[in-house]
Amino acid sequence: MNNGKNTNCIFENVIPDIFLIKNGQIDTADKREYCKNKGQKYILIPPEIYDNLDIGGIYNSAYQDIRQTIHQFTSYNETITIQTLPLYFL
């Protein structure tokens, strides 16, 4: 089922809806103001930590592989048959 790909996570990640802002940048205040105006949650992250963040890991997941395999090999009824009898007495 691996299909030559490396699987890098077992389950689908739940990604929180938080805007990550690198602290100490020229536009940090603008980004904070934008988030406040939109009601978006945000967090200020020190540059040392921000530069070492590795965002990702959901594209080669086992969950996605299984989901894709089920989708490929599951066949659905592609035809619809309707049987009727005419009512001549109407």
MDTraj code that builds the backbone (N, CA, C; nanometers):
import mdtraj as md
import numpy as np

residues = "MET ASN ASN GLY LYS ASN THR ASN CYS ILE PHE GLU ASN VAL ILE PRO ASP ILE PHE LEU ILE LYS ASN GLY GLN ILE ASP THR ALA ASP LYS ARG GLU TYR CYS LYS ASN LYS GLY GLN LYS TYR ILE LEU ILE PRO PRO GLU ILE TYR ASP ASN LEU ASP ILE GLY GLY ILE TYR ASN SER ALA TYR GLN ASP ILE ARG GLN THR ILE HIS GLN PHE THR SER TYR ASN GLU THR ILE THR ILE GLN THR LEU PRO LEU TYR PHE LEU".split()
xyz = np.array([
    [0.0809, -0.1186, 0.0000],
    [0.0000, 0.0000, 0.0000],
    [0.0856, 0.1253, 0.0000],
    [0.2113, 0.1152, 0.0219],
    [0.2984, 0.2306, 0.0304],
    [0.3195, 0.2965, -0.1052],
    [0.3124, 0.2205, -0.2136],
    [0.3251, 0.2731, -0.3497],
    [0.4548, 0.3503, -0.3724],
    [0.5621, 0.3121, -0.3055],
    [0.6899, 0.3777, -0.3257],
    [0.7054, 0.5103, -0.2551],
    [0.6093, 0.5492, -0.1732],
    [0.6175, 0.6755, -0.1012],
    [0.6578, 0.6489, 0.0433],
    [0.7165, 0.7470, 0.1054],
    [0.7453, 0.7399, 0.2483],
    [0.6260, 0.7948, 0.3236],
    [0.5753, 0.7178, 0.4178],
    [0.4633, 0.7619, 0.5001],
    [0.5201, 0.8284, 0.6237],
    [0.4778, 0.9518, 0.6506],
    [0.5402, 1.0251, 0.7594],
    [0.4496, 1.0534, 0.8782],
    [0.3236, 1.0148, 0.8753],
    [0.2415, 1.0256, 0.9950],
    [0.1293, 0.9235, 0.9878],
    [0.0817, 0.8830, 1.1036],
    [-0.0148, 0.7745, 1.1116],
    [-0.1588, 0.8247, 1.1066],
    [-0.1864, 0.9423, 1.1537],
    [-0.3226, 0.9927, 1.1621],
    [-0.3282, 1.1313, 1.0998],
    [-0.4491, 1.1750, 1.0704],
    [-0.4666, 1.3083, 1.0137],
    [-0.4463, 1.4127, 1.1229],
    [-0.3593, 1.5077, 1.0963],
    [-0.3306, 1.6120, 1.1946],
    [-0.4477, 1.7081, 1.2084],
    [-0.4705, 1.7510, 1.3301],
    [-0.5668, 1.8573, 1.3557],
    [-0.4856, 1.9855, 1.3679],
    [-0.5013, 2.0730, 1.2729],
    [-0.4207, 2.1944, 1.2683],
    [-0.5014, 2.3084, 1.3279],
    [-0.4527, 2.3692, 1.4366],
    [-0.5277, 2.4795, 1.4970],
    [-0.5270, 2.6029, 1.4065],
    [-0.6310, 2.6828, 1.4190],
    [-0.6453, 2.8033, 1.3385],
    [-0.5800, 2.9203, 1.4115],
    [-0.4470, 2.9214, 1.4110],
    [-0.3701, 3.0255, 1.4787],
    [-0.2691, 3.0820, 1.3803],
    [-0.2591, 3.2118, 1.3745],
    [-0.1649, 3.2806, 1.2876],
    [-0.0317, 3.2925, 1.3616],
    [0.0759, 3.2404, 1.3032],
    [0.2081, 3.2465, 1.3652],
    [0.2801, 3.3714, 1.3155],
    [0.3213, 3.4563, 1.4086],
    [0.3893, 3.5807, 1.3735],
    [0.5305, 3.5764, 1.4306],
    [0.6267, 3.5980, 1.3432],
    [0.7668, 3.6021, 1.3862],
    [0.7920, 3.7347, 1.4565],
    [0.8331, 3.7269, 1.5811],
    [0.8557, 3.8459, 1.6619],
    [0.9839, 3.9161, 1.6183],
    [0.9841, 4.0489, 1.6246],
    [1.1038, 4.1262, 1.5954],
    [1.1183, 4.1670, 1.4498],
    [1.0185, 4.1450, 1.3664],
    [1.0241, 4.1846, 1.2262],
    [0.9719, 4.3275, 1.2108],
    [0.9968, 4.3855, 1.0963],
    [0.9517, 4.5221, 1.0701],
    [0.7993, 4.5304, 1.0692],
    [0.7348, 4.4277, 1.0136],
    [0.5891, 4.4313, 0.9995],
    [0.5153, 4.3525, 1.1081],
    [0.5800, 4.3240, 1.2198],
    [0.5156, 4.2489, 1.3272],
    [0.3933, 4.3226, 1.3817],
    [0.4064, 4.4520, 1.4036],
    [0.2939, 4.5304, 1.4567],
    [0.1777, 4.5331, 1.3570],
    [0.2084, 4.5425, 1.2279],
    [0.1030, 4.5421, 1.1256],
    [0.0291, 4.4088, 1.1239],
    [0.1032, 4.3006, 1.1362],
    [0.0414, 4.1679, 1.1367],
    [-0.0455, 4.1480, 1.2610],
    [0.0010, 4.1973, 1.3750],
    [-0.0791, 4.1874, 1.4973],
    [-0.2085, 4.2668, 1.4829],
    [-0.1985, 4.3864, 1.4281],
    [-0.3169, 4.4704, 1.4087],
    [-0.4140, 4.4057, 1.3106],
    [-0.3617, 4.3455, 1.2044],
    [-0.4458, 4.2760, 1.1067],
    [-0.5226, 4.1624, 1.1744],
    [-0.4530, 4.0828, 1.2558],
    [-0.5184, 3.9718, 1.3255],
    [-0.6252, 4.0206, 1.4230],
    [-0.5960, 4.1285, 1.4936],
    [-0.6937, 4.1840, 1.5875],
    [-0.8182, 4.2330, 1.5139],
    [-0.7992, 4.2994, 1.4006],
    [-0.9132, 4.3505, 1.3235],
    [-1.0001, 4.2391, 1.2674],
    [-0.9377, 4.1268, 1.2298],
    [-1.0113, 4.0142, 1.1719],
    [-1.0647, 3.9175, 1.2773],
    [-1.0236, 3.9356, 1.4038],
    [-1.0652, 3.8434, 1.5091],
    [-0.9910, 3.7103, 1.5033],
    [-0.8768, 3.7103, 1.4376],
    [-0.7963, 3.5895, 1.4206],
    [-0.7044, 3.5705, 1.5411],
    [-0.6990, 3.4472, 1.5922],
    [-0.6053, 3.4179, 1.7000],
    [-0.4639, 3.4213, 1.6434],
    [-0.3700, 3.4729, 1.7219],
    [-0.2315, 3.4776, 1.6767],
    [-0.1397, 3.4531, 1.7953],
    [-0.0160, 3.4202, 1.7619],
    [0.0843, 3.3995, 1.8651],
    [0.2163, 3.4551, 1.8141],
    [0.2859, 3.5277, 1.9014],
    [0.4173, 3.5798, 1.8673],
    [0.5229, 3.4748, 1.9020],
    [0.6085, 3.4452, 1.8075],
    [0.7097, 3.3422, 1.8264],
    [0.8474, 3.4055, 1.8114],
    [0.9395, 3.3772, 1.9049],
    [1.0759, 3.4294, 1.8917],
    [1.1409, 3.3802, 1.7622],
    [1.2272, 3.4614, 1.7013],
    [1.2897, 3.4229, 1.5740],
    [1.3662, 3.2907, 1.5807],
    [1.4271, 3.2609, 1.6964],
    [1.5046, 3.1367, 1.7092],
    [1.4145, 3.0138, 1.6934],
    [1.2949, 3.0230, 1.7467],
    [1.2007, 2.9107, 1.7375],
    [1.1316, 2.9119, 1.6014],
    [1.0914, 3.0290, 1.5530],
    [1.0198, 3.0408, 1.4262],
    [1.1009, 2.9837, 1.3106],
    [1.2309, 3.0113, 1.3089],
    [1.3162, 2.9638, 1.1999],
    [1.3335, 2.8119, 1.2017],
    [1.3071, 2.7490, 1.3142],
    [1.3231, 2.6039, 1.3244],
    [1.1912, 2.5277, 1.3141],
    [1.0812, 2.5980, 1.2874],
    [0.9524, 2.5303, 1.2716],
    [0.9509, 2.4525, 1.1406],
    [0.8981, 2.3338, 1.1474],
    [0.8823, 2.2520, 1.0275],
    [0.7336, 2.2271, 1.0099],
    [0.6710, 2.3069, 0.9256],
    [0.5282, 2.2962, 0.9041],
    [0.5035, 2.1912, 0.7949],
    [0.4135, 2.0998, 0.8218],
    [0.3803, 1.9998, 0.7203],
    [0.3654, 1.8625, 0.7821],
    [0.3702, 1.7622, 0.6976],
    [0.3614, 1.6257, 0.7449],
    [0.2277, 1.5599, 0.7261],
    [0.1378, 1.6209, 0.6501],
    [0.0064, 1.5585, 0.6315],
    [-0.0114, 1.5019, 0.4918],
    [0.0822, 1.5288, 0.4009],
    [0.0611, 1.4889, 0.2630],
    [0.0964, 1.3430, 0.2350],
    [0.1875, 1.2848, 0.3085],
    [0.2221, 1.1445, 0.2889],
    [0.1780, 1.0624, 0.4091],
    [0.0631, 1.0941, 0.4628],
    [0.0186, 1.0267, 0.5841],
    [-0.0448, 0.8925, 0.5511],
    [-0.0430, 0.8036, 0.6479],
    [-0.1085, 0.6736, 0.6324],
    [-0.2579, 0.6937, 0.6145],
    [-0.3147, 0.7908, 0.6822],
    [-0.4566, 0.8213, 0.6683],
    [-0.4907, 0.8536, 0.5226],
    [-0.4121, 0.9409, 0.4605],
    [-0.4371, 0.9781, 0.3215],
    [-0.4172, 0.8591, 0.2281],
    [-0.3145, 0.7761, 0.2539],
    [-0.2905, 0.6574, 0.1709],
    [-0.4090, 0.5618, 0.1773],
    [-0.4589, 0.5366, 0.2975],
    [-0.5730, 0.4459, 0.3141],
    [-0.6976, 0.5048, 0.2487],
    [-0.7204, 0.6326, 0.2691],
    [-0.8370, 0.6997, 0.2098],
    [-0.8329, 0.6923, 0.0573],
    [-0.7157, 0.7173, -0.0010],
    [-0.7012, 0.7121, -0.1457],
    [-0.7211, 0.5706, -0.1988],
    [-0.6681, 0.4701, -0.1279],
    [-0.6832, 0.3310, -0.1695],
    [-0.8296, 0.2887, -0.1654],
    [-0.8997, 0.3259, -0.0600],
    [-1.0425, 0.2939, -0.0508],
    [-1.1189, 0.3604, -0.1647],
    [-1.0850, 0.4852, -0.1937],
    [-1.1532, 0.5574, -0.3008],
    [-1.1282, 0.4921, -0.4373],
    [-1.0047, 0.4438, -0.4607],
    [-0.9706, 0.3834, -0.5896],
    [-1.0375, 0.2482, -0.6092],
    [-1.0467, 0.1683, -0.5046],
    [-1.0903, 0.0307, -0.5192],
    [-1.2339, 0.0049, -0.4733],
    [-1.3059, 0.1088, -0.4382],
    [-1.4463, 0.0933, -0.4024],
    [-1.5294, 0.1339, -0.5229],
    [-1.6134, 0.0426, -0.5678],
    [-1.6975, 0.0754, -0.6830],
    [-1.8396, 0.1004, -0.6339],
    [-1.8994, 0.2002, -0.6894],
    [-2.0353, 0.2360, -0.6548],
    [-2.1257, 0.1981, -0.7712],
    [-2.2503, 0.1835, -0.7434],
    [-2.3474, 0.1548, -0.8481],
    [-2.3575, 0.2773, -0.9381],
    [-2.3185, 0.2613, -1.0620],
    [-2.3148, 0.3751, -1.1531],
    [-2.4373, 0.3832, -1.2432],
    [-2.5273, 0.2886, -1.2330],
    [-2.6480, 0.2931, -1.3143],
    [-2.7701, 0.2929, -1.2239],
    [-2.8745, 0.3547, -1.2721],
    [-3.0008, 0.3584, -1.1993],
    [-3.1057, 0.2947, -1.2896],
    [-3.1791, 0.1997, -1.2360],
    [-3.2845, 0.1324, -1.3115],
    [-3.4190, 0.1652, -1.2485],
    [-3.5089, 0.2158, -1.3301],
    [-3.6434, 0.2476, -1.2818],
    [-3.7411, 0.1615, -1.3617],
    [-3.8212, 0.0856, -1.2916],
    [-3.9216, 0.0017, -1.3579],
    [-4.0593, 0.0595, -1.3284],
    [-4.1356, 0.0796, -1.4336],
    [-4.2702, 0.1361, -1.4177],
    [-4.3693, 0.0572, -1.5017],
    [-4.4918, 0.0659, -1.4645],
    [-4.6007, 0.0098, -1.5421],
    [-4.6952, 0.1235, -1.5795],
    [-4.7355, 0.1283, -1.7055],
    [-4.8265, 0.2370, -1.7457],
    [-4.9658, 0.2153, -1.6879],
    [-5.0299, 0.3223, -1.6514],
    [-5.1672, 0.3180, -1.6013],
    [-5.2581, 0.3710, -1.7116],
    [-5.3142, 0.2762, -1.7903],
    [-5.3942, 0.3145, -1.9048],
    [-5.5335, 0.3655, -1.8669],
    [-5.5792, 0.3323, -1.7481],
    [-5.7158, 0.3696, -1.7127],
    [-5.7288, 0.5137, -1.6686],
    [-5.6207, 0.5889, -1.6568],
    [-5.6305, 0.7296, -1.6146],
    [-5.6632, 0.8205, -1.7283],
])
top = md.Topology()
chain = top.add_chain()
for i, resn in enumerate(residues, 1):
    res = top.add_residue(resn, chain, resSeq=i)
    for name in ("N", "CA", "C"):
        top.add_atom(name, md.element.get_by_symbol(name[0]), res)
traj = md.Trajectory(xyz[None], top)
